[in-house]
Amino acid sequence: MLDLSPTLIYPLAAFVGLCLGSFLNVVIARLPVMLMRGWRAEAREALELPEEHNEPFNLVTPRSICPACEAPIAWHDNIPVIGWLKRRGRCANCHARISPQYPLVELAGGALAFAVAVLFGATWQGVFILGACLALLAMAVIDLRTQLLPDSLTLPLLWAGLLYQLLFQPLMLESAVIGAMAGYLTLWSFYWAFKLITGKEGMGYGDFKLLAALGAWMGWQYLPLLLILSAGVGAVLGILIQLALPRLRGAPMPFGPYLALAGWIALLAGEPLMAVYGSFFLV
Ligand SMILES: [Zn+2]
């Protein structure tokens, strides 16, 4: 795409990633609220209740405010990571604590963009992969915070995966379509088997759609690896979290963040991993 030297591309990519991470923070904070509002409005309509009149609320309006005192946040306090560090994680107006989630998501965005730049260079393929990695980041944090995996993120990720194959690896298109279907069906089957045996719901439909999306990006051949990675990391982290924070024992654990983590690993280090995986399981 562009013929730039790595010394220029890498820091530039990291900077763009930090800024995109800052935008993801807005998506993470607002998308669940926007969905809730939409569902409330639909429910009121179905119940024939009068419409509620709310101030407009979307990804652009209103401006960012402090959740504690509602003071608007100045642009220079909104600079990725630096703004948070400068105020030592507190609101400039009321000194309420501001979650470290903000700088962490920004740093993750920067790190992902840096990794994609190193692995893919300044190519359109890299732009697509970065988009997928950032979408997974937003989904992971939204799922952690709200136990929701919005369709408005999982489904476009699936379509984008098919488009990616069509544009860059048309020979993979067949594996991608099978990957999307088999990904959905695998977790759907786990869900029903678990529900029939235990009477409990182990995961949500969002998880099926997320694995379907990853199947589209990676092809069906990667599904066992994605499941082993996400279930393995999920089991280890789940046990560690419950040991460290006993109050969380028995609390529902979202599966989306582990799928997202497996997705990053597969998108960024898929080929070497498949080689190792293949030598273990397919000899
Ligand atoms: Zn404040």
Residues whose N, C-alpha, C, O or C-beta is under 5 A from the ligand:
A	BS01	ZN	C66 A68 C69 E70 C91 N93 C94 H95 A96
